[in-house]
Each structure stands twice: as structure tokens, then as C-alpha cells.
Amino acid sequence: MAISLHRIISSKKVPKGYFAVYVGENQKRFVIPVSFLNQPLFQDLLCMSEEEFGYSHPTGGLRIPCSEDNFLEVTSRLN
């Protein structure tokens, strides 16, 4: 069963138990559950982010260097 991702565009509030990431060329903001941090597939995305940006994220949010479609495909497989 796929988890639906909460996409927040105008609100800066992130519900407890979630965190924001920015994905793709247009830096679309997604709010995803912190439970994803324990998932190997998501950890692969974090490694990509570290390799591309290091630990400096000047926008203030975690950037994931992949297409929005790829991000949605990966996160849809997480439980």
C-alpha cells in the first residue's frame, strides 16, 4: 500500500512526526514522515543528497537531488 505524501506549498508548518524535503529542479516541497529515515531506499536518497550538497543546505531545507517522479516512485514503495 502506498503512503500518500503531504505536499505543502504555502504553509511553513510541518506536523509533528514529519519533515520537509525539496525535490527536483523546481524544488517542490514535500512533507514526509520521519519513519522514512529508517528505510534503506530513503537512506539512498539521503546519500545522494550528501554527495551532491554535503551538509550545507542554504535554503534551510533538505534538498533531494532527483526528479520529482523518481522521488514519488521511491517513496511510494516505503511503508
PDB file with one MODEL, atoms N, CA, C and O in Angstrom:
MODEL        1
ATOM      1  N   MET A   1       0.845  -1.178   0.000  1.00  0.00           N
ATOM      2  CA  MET A   1       0.000   0.000   0.000  1.00  0.00           C
ATOM      3  C   MET A   1       0.889   1.241   0.000  1.00  0.00           C
ATOM      4  O   MET A   1       1.816   1.331   0.805  1.00  0.00           O
ATOM      5  N   ALA A   2       0.630   2.173  -0.867  1.00  0.00           N
ATOM      6  CA  ALA A   2       1.437   3.386  -0.972  1.00  0.00           C
ATOM      7  C   ALA A   2       1.003   4.398   0.075  1.00  0.00           C
ATOM      8  O   ALA A   2      -0.180   4.525   0.389  1.00  0.00           O
ATOM      9  N   ILE A   3       1.973   5.106   0.602  1.00  0.00           N
ATOM     10  CA  ILE A   3       1.700   6.184   1.541  1.00  0.00           C
ATOM     11  C   ILE A   3       1.528   7.457   0.739  1.00  0.00           C
ATOM     12  O   ILE A   3       2.361   7.791  -0.104  1.00  0.00           O
ATOM     13  N   SER A   4       0.442   8.167   1.006  1.00  0.00           N
ATOM     14  CA  SER A   4       0.282   9.431   0.291  1.00  0.00           C
ATOM     15  C   SER A   4       1.154  10.484   0.966  1.00  0.00           C
ATOM     16  O   SER A   4       1.166  10.610   2.191  1.00  0.00           O
ATOM     17  N   LEU A   5       1.876  11.230   0.153  1.00  0.00           N
ATOM     18  CA  LEU A   5       2.748  12.269   0.676  1.00  0.00           C
ATOM     19  C   LEU A   5       1.964  13.552   0.815  1.00  0.00           C
ATOM     20  O   LEU A   5       1.148  13.896  -0.039  1.00  0.00           O
ATOM     21  N   HIS A   6       2.222  14.252   1.898  1.00  0.00           N
ATOM     22  CA  HIS A   6       1.599  15.551   2.105  1.00  0.00           C
ATOM     23  C   HIS A   6       2.473  16.590   1.420  1.00  0.00           C
ATOM     24  O   HIS A   6       3.659  16.716   1.725  1.00  0.00           O
ATOM     25  N   ARG A   7       1.895  17.313   0.517  1.00  0.00           N
ATOM     26  CA  ARG A   7       2.637  18.365  -0.164  1.00  0.00           C
ATOM     27  C   ARG A   7       2.117  19.696   0.340  1.00  0.00           C
ATOM     28  O   ARG A   7       0.934  20.004   0.195  1.00  0.00           O
ATOM     29  N   ILE A   8       2.984  20.469   0.919  1.00  0.00           N
ATOM     30  CA  ILE A   8       2.596  21.759   1.456  1.00  0.00           C
ATOM     31  C   ILE A   8       3.289  22.827   0.628  1.00  0.00           C
ATOM     32  O   ILE A   8       4.516  22.838   0.527  1.00  0.00           O
ATOM     33  N   ILE A   9       2.522  23.715   0.045  1.00  0.00           N
ATOM     34  CA  ILE A   9       3.105  24.742  -0.807  1.00  0.00           C
ATOM     35  C   ILE A   9       3.219  26.067  -0.052  1.00  0.00           C
ATOM     36  O   ILE A   9       4.302  26.650  -0.006  1.00  0.00           O
ATOM     37  N   SER A  10       2.147  26.544   0.529  1.00  0.00           N
ATOM     38  CA  SER A  10       2.181  27.875   1.134  1.00  0.00           C
ATOM     39  C   SER A  10       2.462  27.848   2.631  1.00  0.00           C
ATOM     40  O   SER A  10       3.039  28.797   3.161  1.00  0.00           O
ATOM     41  N   SER A  11       2.078  26.810   3.306  1.00  0.00           N
ATOM     42  CA  SER A  11       2.258  26.758   4.750  1.00  0.00           C
ATOM     43  C   SER A  11       3.683  26.373   5.106  1.00  0.00           C
ATOM     44  O   SER A  11       4.289  25.524   4.454  1.00  0.00           O
ATOM     45  N   LYS A  12       4.210  27.002   6.140  1.00  0.00           N
ATOM     46  CA  LYS A  12       5.554  26.673   6.593  1.00  0.00           C
ATOM     47  C   LYS A  12       5.511  25.700   7.766  1.00  0.00           C
ATOM     48  O   LYS A  12       6.557  25.254   8.237  1.00  0.00           O
ATOM     49  N   LYS A  13       4.324  25.369   8.235  1.00  0.00           N
ATOM     50  CA  LYS A  13       4.195  24.461   9.376  1.00  0.00           C
ATOM     51  C   LYS A  13       4.380  23.019   8.922  1.00  0.00           C
ATOM     52  O   LYS A  13       3.859  22.594   7.891  1.00  0.00           O
ATOM     53  N   VAL A  14       5.137  22.287   9.725  1.00  0.00           N
ATOM     54  CA  VAL A  14       5.348  20.868   9.474  1.00  0.00           C
ATOM     55  C   VAL A  14       4.773  20.124  10.674  1.00  0.00           C
ATOM     56  O   VAL A  14       5.188  20.379  11.805  1.00  0.00           O
ATOM     57  N   PRO A  15       3.832  19.213  10.458  1.00  0.00           N
ATOM     58  CA  PRO A  15       3.238  18.483  11.579  1.00  0.00           C
ATOM     59  C   PRO A  15       4.286  17.675  12.340  1.00  0.00           C
ATOM     60  O   PRO A  15       5.298  17.259  11.776  1.00  0.00           O
ATOM     61  N   LYS A  16       4.031  17.464  13.610  1.00  0.00           N
ATOM     62  CA  LYS A  16       4.914  16.650  14.436  1.00  0.00           C
ATOM     63  C   LYS A  16       5.024  15.252  13.816  1.00  0.00           C
ATOM     64  O   LYS A  16       4.027  14.659  13.403  1.00  0.00           O
ATOM     65  N   GLY A  17       6.257  14.742  13.764  1.00  0.00           N
ATOM     66  CA  GLY A  17       6.485  13.427  13.185  1.00  0.00           C
ATOM     67  C   GLY A  17       6.769  13.452  11.694  1.00  0.00           C
ATOM     68  O   GLY A  17       6.883  12.399  11.065  1.00  0.00           O
ATOM     69  N   TYR A  18       6.885  14.652  11.118  1.00  0.00           N
ATOM     70  CA  TYR A  18       7.155  14.818   9.693  1.00  0.00           C
ATOM     71  C   TYR A  18       8.312  15.795   9.511  1.00  0.00           C
ATOM     72  O   TYR A  18       8.680  16.504  10.448  1.00  0.00           O
ATOM     73  N   PHE A  19       8.883  15.834   8.313  1.00  0.00           N
ATOM     74  CA  PHE A  19       9.883  16.835   7.978  1.00  0.00           C
ATOM     75  C   PHE A  19       9.772  17.175   6.498  1.00  0.00           C
ATOM     76  O   PHE A  19       9.227  16.408   5.704  1.00  0.00           O
ATOM     77  N   ALA A  20      10.300  18.338   6.149  1.00  0.00           N
ATOM     78  CA  ALA A  20      10.184  18.824   4.784  1.00  0.00           C
ATOM     79  C   ALA A  20      11.437  18.512   3.979  1.00  0.00           C
ATOM     80  O   ALA A  20      12.555  18.588   4.490  1.00  0.00           O
ATOM     81  N   VAL A  21      11.236  18.160   2.718  1.00  0.00           N
ATOM     82  CA  VAL A  21      12.331  17.998   1.765  1.00  0.00           C
ATOM     83  C   VAL A  21      11.951  18.752   0.499  1.00  0.00           C
ATOM     84  O   VAL A  21      10.774  18.971   0.212  1.00  0.00           O
ATOM     85  N   TYR A  22      12.979  19.143  -0.251  1.00  0.00           N
ATOM     86  CA  TYR A  22      12.785  19.850  -1.516  1.00  0.00           C
ATOM     87  C   TYR A  22      13.341  18.983  -2.627  1.00  0.00           C
ATOM     88  O   TYR A  22      14.476  18.511  -2.554  1.00  0.00           O
ATOM     89  N   VAL A  23      12.527  18.776  -3.666  1.00  0.00           N
ATOM     90  CA  VAL A  23      12.844  17.793  -4.691  1.00  0.00           C
ATOM     91  C   VAL A  23      12.718  18.397  -6.086  1.00  0.00           C
ATOM     92  O   VAL A  23      11.823  19.197  -6.359  1.00  0.00           O
ATOM     93  N   GLY A  24      13.638  17.994  -6.958  1.00  0.00           N
ATOM     94  CA  GLY A  24      13.555  18.338  -8.369  1.00  0.00           C
ATOM     95  C   GLY A  24      14.075  19.723  -8.702  1.00  0.00           C
ATOM     96  O   GLY A  24      14.505  20.478  -7.830  1.00  0.00           O
ATOM     97  N   GLU A  25      14.023  20.033  -9.987  1.00  0.00           N
ATOM     98  CA  GLU A  25      14.526  21.319 -10.483  1.00  0.00           C
ATOM     99  C   GLU A  25      13.769  22.500  -9.899  1.00  0.00           C
ATOM    100  O   GLU A  25      14.356  23.550  -9.634  1.00  0.00           O
ATOM    101  N   ASN A  26      12.479  22.332  -9.701  1.00  0.00           N
ATOM    102  CA  ASN A  26      11.649  23.428  -9.184  1.00  0.00           C
ATOM    103  C   ASN A  26      11.575  23.443  -7.659  1.00  0.00           C
ATOM    104  O   ASN A  26      10.841  24.241  -7.077  1.00  0.00           O
ATOM    105  N   GLN A  27      12.335  22.563  -7.017  1.00  0.00           N
ATOM    106  CA  GLN A  27      12.385  22.492  -5.559  1.00  0.00           C
ATOM    107  C   GLN A  27      10.998  22.393  -4.928  1.00  0.00           C
ATOM    108  O   GLN A  27      10.653  23.166  -4.035  1.00  0.00           O
ATOM    109  N   LYS A  28      10.206  21.425  -5.408  1.00  0.00           N
ATOM    110  CA  LYS A  28       8.888  21.211  -4.823  1.00  0.00           C
ATOM    111  C   LYS A  28       9.058  20.693  -3.407  1.00  0.00           C
ATOM    112  O   LYS A  28       9.906  19.844  -3.135  1.00  0.00           O
ATOM    113  N   ARG A  29       8.246  21.213  -2.520  1.00  0.00           N
ATOM    114  CA  ARG A  29       8.350  20.880  -1.102  1.00  0.00           C
ATOM    115  C   ARG A  29       7.389  19.748  -0.771  1.00  0.00           C
ATOM    116  O   ARG A  29       6.201  19.809  -1.086  1.00  0.00           O
ATOM    117  N   PHE A  30       7.926  18.710  -0.129  1.00  0.00           N
ATOM    118  CA  PHE A  30       7.128  17.595   0.344  1.00  0.00           C
ATOM    119  C   PHE A  30       7.346  17.445   1.836  1.00  0.00           C
ATOM    120  O   PHE A  30       8.461  17.615   2.329  1.00  0.00           O
ATOM    121  N   VAL A  31       6.296  17.131   2.542  1.00  0.00           N
ATOM    122  CA  VAL A  31       6.383  16.860   3.972  1.00  0.00           C
ATOM    123  C   VAL A  31       6.149  15.368   4.134  1.00  0.00           C
ATOM    124  O   VAL A  31       5.089  14.845   3.791  1.00  0.00           O
ATOM    125  N   ILE A  32       7.164  14.695   4.665  1.00  0.00           N
ATOM    126  CA  ILE A  32       7.131  13.239   4.733  1.00  0.00           C
ATOM    127  C   ILE A  32       7.362  12.760   6.164  1.00  0.00           C
ATOM    128  O   ILE A  32       7.936  13.488   6.974  1.00  0.00           O
ATOM    129  N   PRO A  33       6.923  11.545   6.480  1.00  0.00           N
ATOM    130  CA  PRO A  33       7.082  11.036   7.853  1.00  0.00           C
ATOM    131  C   PRO A  33       8.545  10.769   8.203  1.00  0.00           C
ATOM    132  O   PRO A  33       9.324  10.330   7.358  1.00  0.00           O
ATOM    133  N   VAL A  34       8.910  11.039   9.460  1.00  0.00           N
ATOM    134  CA  VAL A  34      10.278  10.780   9.908  1.00  0.00           C
ATOM    135  C   VAL A  34      10.596   9.287   9.867  1.00  0.00           C
ATOM    136  O   VAL A  34      11.768   8.913   9.855  1.00  0.00           O
ATOM    137  N   SER A  35       9.591   8.442   9.846  1.00  0.00           N
ATOM    138  CA  SER A  35       9.827   6.996   9.773  1.00  0.00           C
ATOM    139  C   SER A  35      10.558   6.609   8.491  1.00  0.00           C
ATOM    140  O   SER A  35      11.182   5.550   8.430  1.00  0.00           O
ATOM    141  N   PHE A  36      10.486   7.460   7.464  1.00  0.00           N
ATOM    142  CA  PHE A  36      11.216   7.193   6.219  1.00  0.00           C
ATOM    143  C   PHE A  36      12.722   7.161   6.454  1.00  0.00           C
ATOM    144  O   PHE A  36      13.446   6.502   5.708  1.00  0.00           O
ATOM    145  N   LEU A  37      13.201   7.858   7.474  1.00  0.00           N
ATOM    146  CA  LEU A  37      14.642   7.925   7.741  1.00  0.00           C
ATOM    147  C   LEU A  37      15.248   6.558   8.017  1.00  0.00           C
ATOM    148  O   LEU A  37      16.447   6.368   7.813  1.00  0.00           O
ATOM    149  N   ASN A  38      14.453   5.612   8.471  1.00  0.00           N
ATOM    150  CA  ASN A  38      14.947   4.261   8.765  1.00  0.00           C
ATOM    151  C   ASN A  38      14.901   3.329   7.563  1.00  0.00           C
ATOM    152  O   ASN A  38      15.391   2.202   7.640  1.00  0.00           O
ATOM    153  N   GLN A  39      14.333   3.772   6.476  1.00  0.00           N
ATOM    154  CA  GLN A  39      14.142   2.924   5.301  1.00  0.00           C
ATOM    155  C   GLN A  39      15.374   2.976   4.387  1.00  0.00           C
ATOM    156  O   GLN A  39      15.820   4.064   4.022  1.00  0.00           O
ATOM    157  N   PRO A  40      15.923   1.823   4.016  1.00  0.00           N
ATOM    158  CA  PRO A  40      17.110   1.804   3.146  1.00  0.00           C
ATOM    159  C   PRO A  40      16.935   2.562   1.831  1.00  0.00           C
ATOM    160  O   PRO A  40      17.872   3.221   1.379  1.00  0.00           O
ATOM    161  N   LEU A  41      15.770   2.486   1.214  1.00  0.00           N
ATOM    162  CA  LEU A  41      15.550   3.215  -0.045  1.00  0.00           C
ATOM    163  C   LEU A  41      15.657   4.724   0.167  1.00  0.00           C
ATOM    164  O   LEU A  41      16.230   5.431  -0.662  1.00  0.00           O
ATOM    165  N   PHE A  42      15.108   5.211   1.270  1.00  0.00           N
ATOM    166  CA  PHE A  42      15.193   6.640   1.544  1.00  0.00           C
ATOM    167  C   PHE A  42      16.609   7.027   1.954  1.00  0.00           C
ATOM    168  O   PHE A  42      17.070   8.124   1.641  1.00  0.00           O
ATOM    169  N   GLN A  43      17.293   6.138   2.646  1.00  0.00           N
ATOM    170  CA  GLN A  43      18.679   6.410   3.009  1.00  0.00           C
ATOM    171  C   GLN A  43      19.553   6.556   1.767  1.00  0.00           C
ATOM    172  O   GLN A  43      20.524   7.313   1.778  1.00  0.00           O
ATOM    173  N   ASP A  44      19.217   5.840   0.701  1.00  0.00           N
ATOM    174  CA  ASP A  44      19.930   6.016  -0.571  1.00  0.00           C
ATOM    175  C   ASP A  44      19.746   7.436  -1.102  1.00  0.00           C
ATOM    176  O   ASP A  44      20.691   8.039  -1.612  1.00  0.00           O
ATOM    177  N   LEU A  45      18.526   7.970  -0.980  1.00  0.00           N
ATOM    178  CA  LEU A  45      18.279   9.348  -1.403  1.00  0.00           C
ATOM    179  C   LEU A  45      19.081  10.331  -0.547  1.00  0.00           C
ATOM    180  O   LEU A  45      19.602  11.324  -1.055  1.00  0.00           O
ATOM    181  N   LEU A  46      19.176  10.046   0.755  1.00  0.00           N
ATOM    182  CA  LEU A  46      19.957  10.907   1.641  1.00  0.00           C
ATOM    183  C   LEU A  46      21.438  10.880   1.277  1.00  0.00           C
ATOM    184  O   LEU A  46      22.113  11.907   1.345  1.00  0.00           O
ATOM    185  N   CYS A  47      21.940   9.718   0.894  1.00  0.00           N
ATOM    186  CA  CYS A  47      23.343   9.616   0.467  1.00  0.00           C
ATOM    187  C   CYS A  47      23.572  10.435  -0.801  1.00  0.00           C
ATOM    188  O   CYS A  47      24.604  11.093  -0.939  1.00  0.00           O
ATOM    189  N   MET A  48      22.612  10.395  -1.728  1.00  0.00           N
ATOM    190  CA  MET A  48      22.707  11.209  -2.945  1.00  0.00           C
ATOM    191  C   MET A  48      22.766  12.693  -2.586  1.00  0.00           C
ATOM    192  O   MET A  48      23.534  13.458  -3.168  1.00  0.00           O
ATOM    193  N   SER A  49      21.946  13.076  -1.624  1.00  0.00           N
ATOM    194  CA  SER A  49      21.919  14.471  -1.186  1.00  0.00           C
ATOM    195  C   SER A  49      23.250  14.874  -0.562  1.00  0.00           C
ATOM    196  O   SER A  49      23.770  15.956  -0.834  1.00  0.00           O
ATOM    197  N   GLU A  50      23.794  14.005   0.271  1.00  0.00           N
ATOM    198  CA  GLU A  50      25.086  14.280   0.900  1.00  0.00           C
ATOM    199  C   GLU A  50      26.192  14.425  -0.147  1.00  0.00           C
ATOM    200  O   GLU A  50      27.019  15.333  -0.062  1.00  0.00           O
ATOM    201  N   GLU A  51      26.200  13.527  -1.131  1.00  0.00           N
ATOM    202  CA  GLU A  51      27.228  13.578  -2.175  1.00  0.00           C
ATOM    203  C   GLU A  51      27.125  14.860  -3.001  1.00  0.00           C
ATOM    204  O   GLU A  51      28.140  15.447  -3.376  1.00  0.00           O
ATOM    205  N   GLU A  52      25.906  15.285  -3.278  1.00  0.00           N
ATOM    206  CA  GLU A  52      25.705  16.468  -4.122  1.00  0.00           C
ATOM    207  C   GLU A  52      25.891  17.780  -3.366  1.00  0.00           C
ATOM    208  O   GLU A  52      26.519  18.709  -3.874  1.00  0.00           O
ATOM    209  N   PHE A  53      25.343  17.854  -2.144  1.00  0.00           N
ATOM    210  CA  PHE A  53      25.299  19.122  -1.425  1.00  0.00           C
ATOM    211  C   PHE A  53      26.113  19.135  -0.135  1.00  0.00           C
ATOM    212  O   PHE A  53      26.299  20.195   0.462  1.00  0.00           O
ATOM    213  N   GLY A  54      26.596  17.981   0.303  1.00  0.00           N
ATOM    214  CA  GLY A  54      27.257  17.917   1.604  1.00  0.00           C
ATOM    215  C   GLY A  54      26.224  18.124   2.697  1.00  0.00           C
ATOM    216  O   GLY A  54      25.076  17.699   2.564  1.00  0.00           O
ATOM    217  N   TYR A  55      26.625  18.767   3.765  1.00  0.00           N
ATOM    218  CA  TYR A  55      25.694  19.018   4.856  1.00  0.00           C
ATOM    219  C   TYR A  55      25.225  20.464   4.884  1.00  0.00           C
ATOM    220  O   TYR A  55      24.561  20.890   5.829  1.00  0.00           O
ATOM    221  N   SER A  56      25.568  21.215   3.851  1.00  0.00           N
ATOM    222  CA  SER A  56      25.166  22.610   3.766  1.00  0.00           C
ATOM    223  C   SER A  56      23.959  22.726   2.839  1.00  0.00           C
ATOM    224  O   SER A  56      24.034  22.413   1.651  1.00  0.00           O
ATOM    225  N   HIS A  57      22.869  23.172   3.401  1.00  0.00           N
ATOM    226  CA  HIS A  57      21.652  23.371   2.618  1.00  0.00           C
ATOM    227  C   HIS A  57      21.215  24.816   2.825  1.00  0.00           C
ATOM    228  O   HIS A  57      20.435  25.102   3.733  1.00  0.00           O
ATOM    229  N   PRO A  58      21.712  25.732   1.988  1.00  0.00           N
ATOM    230  CA  PRO A  58      21.465  27.156   2.196  1.00  0.00           C
ATOM    231  C   PRO A  58      19.993  27.551   2.166  1.00  0.00           C
ATOM    232  O   PRO A  58      19.628  28.601   2.695  1.00  0.00           O
ATOM    233  N   THR A  59      19.149  26.736   1.562  1.00  0.00           N
ATOM    234  CA  THR A  59      17.726  27.067   1.511  1.00  0.00           C
ATOM    235  C   THR A  59      17.055  26.808   2.854  1.00  0.00           C
ATOM    236  O   THR A  59      15.904  27.192   3.058  1.00  0.00           O
ATOM    237  N   GLY A  60      17.765  26.162   3.767  1.00  0.00           N
ATOM    238  CA  GLY A  60      17.192  25.875   5.077  1.00  0.00           C
ATOM    239  C   GLY A  60      16.473  24.541   5.139  1.00  0.00           C
ATOM    240  O   GLY A  60      16.042  24.121   6.213  1.00  0.00           O
ATOM    241  N   GLY A  61      16.338  23.877   4.019  1.00  0.00           N
ATOM    242  CA  GLY A  61      15.666  22.591   3.986  1.00  0.00           C
ATOM    243  C   GLY A  61      16.518  21.556   3.300  1.00  0.00           C
ATOM    244  O   GLY A  61      17.460  21.888   2.580  1.00  0.00           O
ATOM    245  N   LEU A  62      16.191  20.321   3.520  1.00  0.00           N
ATOM    246  CA  LEU A  62      16.927  19.209   2.924  1.00  0.00           C
ATOM    247  C   LEU A  62      16.543  19.079   1.457  1.00  0.00           C
ATOM    248  O   LEU A  62      15.369  18.921   1.125  1.00  0.00           O
ATOM    249  N   ARG A  63      17.541  19.147   0.584  1.00  0.00           N
ATOM    250  CA  ARG A  63      17.309  19.004  -0.853  1.00  0.00           C
ATOM    251  C   ARG A  63      17.662  17.592  -1.284  1.00  0.00           C
ATOM    252  O   ARG A  63      18.707  17.060  -0.911  1.00  0.00           O
ATOM    253  N   ILE A  64      16.783  16.993  -2.072  1.00  0.00           N
ATOM    254  CA  ILE A  64      16.994  15.659  -2.620  1.00  0.00           C
ATOM    255  C   ILE A  64      17.260  15.823  -4.116  1.00  0.00           C
ATOM    256  O   ILE A  64      16.395  16.309  -4.844  1.00  0.00           O
ATOM    257  N   PRO A  65      18.460  15.421  -4.589  1.00  0.00           N
ATOM    258  CA  PRO A  65      18.832  15.659  -5.988  1.00  0.00           C
ATOM    259  C   PRO A  65      18.331  14.574  -6.942  1.00  0.00           C
ATOM    260  O   PRO A  65      19.119  13.811  -7.502  1.00  0.00           O
ATOM    261  N   CYS A  66      17.027  14.519  -7.116  1.00  0.00           N
ATOM    262  CA  CYS A  66      16.458  13.596  -8.096  1.00  0.00           C
ATOM    263  C   CYS A  66      15.203  14.238  -8.654  1.00  0.00           C
ATOM    264  O   CYS A  66      14.738  15.258  -8.145  1.00  0.00           O
ATOM    265  N   SER A  67      14.665  13.651  -9.682  1.00  0.00           N
ATOM    266  CA  SER A  67      13.440  14.192 -10.262  1.00  0.00           C
ATOM    267  C   SER A  67      12.271  13.940  -9.311  1.00  0.00           C
ATOM    268  O   SER A  67      12.309  13.037  -8.476  1.00  0.00           O
ATOM    269  N   GLU A  68      11.257  14.742  -9.456  1.00  0.00           N
ATOM    270  CA  GLU A  68      10.059  14.565  -8.633  1.00  0.00           C
ATOM    271  C   GLU A  68       9.442  13.185  -8.874  1.00  0.00           C
ATOM    272  O   GLU A  68       8.990  12.534  -7.932  1.00  0.00           O
ATOM    273  N   ASP A  69       9.423  12.741 -10.133  1.00  0.00           N
ATOM    274  CA  ASP A  69       8.863  11.425 -10.459  1.00  0.00           C
ATOM    275  C   ASP A  69       9.633  10.307  -9.766  1.00  0.00           C
ATOM    276  O   ASP A  69       9.031   9.377  -9.228  1.00  0.00           O
ATOM    277  N   ASN A  70      10.968  10.396  -9.777  1.00  0.00           N
ATOM    278  CA  ASN A  70      11.791   9.385  -9.120  1.00  0.00           C
ATOM    279  C   ASN A  70      11.539   9.384  -7.614  1.00  0.00           C
ATOM    280  O   ASN A  70      11.423   8.322  -7.001  1.00  0.00           O
ATOM    281  N   PHE A  71      11.454  10.567  -7.023  1.00  0.00           N
ATOM    282  CA  PHE A  71      11.183  10.683  -5.593  1.00  0.00           C
ATOM    283  C   PHE A  71       9.840  10.044  -5.242  1.00  0.00           C
ATOM    284  O   PHE A  71       9.737   9.291  -4.274  1.00  0.00           O
ATOM    285  N   LEU A  72       8.823  10.347  -6.029  1.00  0.00           N
ATOM    286  CA  LEU A  72       7.499   9.775  -5.768  1.00  0.00           C
ATOM    287  C   LEU A  72       7.503   8.261  -5.936  1.00  0.00           C
ATOM    288  O   LEU A  72       6.831   7.551  -5.187  1.00  0.00           O
ATOM    289  N   GLU A  73       8.253   7.765  -6.910  1.00  0.00           N
ATOM    290  CA  GLU A  73       8.341   6.325  -7.121  1.00  0.00           C
ATOM    291  C   GLU A  73       9.002   5.639  -5.917  1.00  0.00           C
ATOM    292  O   GLU A  73       8.520   4.614  -5.435  1.00  0.00           O
ATOM    293  N   VAL A  74      10.102   6.212  -5.444  1.00  0.00           N
ATOM    294  CA  VAL A  74      10.812   5.622  -4.304  1.00  0.00           C
ATOM    295  C   VAL A  74       9.954   5.679  -3.058  1.00  0.00           C
ATOM    296  O   VAL A  74       9.799   4.669  -2.372  1.00  0.00           O
ATOM    297  N   THR A  75       9.396   6.833  -2.753  1.00  0.00           N
ATOM    298  CA  THR A  75       8.626   6.961  -1.508  1.00  0.00           C
ATOM    299  C   THR A  75       7.320   6.188  -1.536  1.00  0.00           C
ATOM    300  O   THR A  75       6.785   5.854  -0.479  1.00  0.00           O
ATOM    301  N   SER A  76       6.797   5.897  -2.710  1.00  0.00           N
ATOM    302  CA  SER A  76       5.568   5.103  -2.777  1.00  0.00           C
ATOM    303  C   SER A  76       5.823   3.655  -2.361  1.00  0.00           C
ATOM    304  O   SER A  76       4.887   2.939  -2.006  1.00  0.00           O
ATOM    305  N   ARG A  77       7.075   3.222  -2.402  1.00  0.00           N
ATOM    306  CA  ARG A  77       7.420   1.842  -2.004  1.00  0.00           C
ATOM    307  C   ARG A  77       7.689   1.703  -0.517  1.00  0.00           C
ATOM    308  O   ARG A  77       7.874   0.587  -0.030  1.00  0.00           O
ATOM    309  N   LEU A  78       7.715   2.814   0.219  1.00  0.00           N
ATOM    310  CA  LEU A  78       8.020   2.766   1.639  1.00  0.00           C
ATOM    311  C   LEU A  78       6.756   2.566   2.451  1.00  0.00           C
ATOM    312  O   LEU A  78       5.684   3.049   2.089  1.00  0.00           O
ATOM    313  N   ASN A  79       6.901   1.832   3.581  1.00  0.00           N
ATOM    314  CA  ASN A  79       5.720   1.654   4.413  1.00  0.00           C
ATOM    315  C   ASN A  79       5.858   2.373   5.701  1.00  0.00           C
ATOM    316  O   ASN A  79       4.949   2.332   6.531  1.00  0.00           O
TER     317      ASN A  79
ENDMDL
END
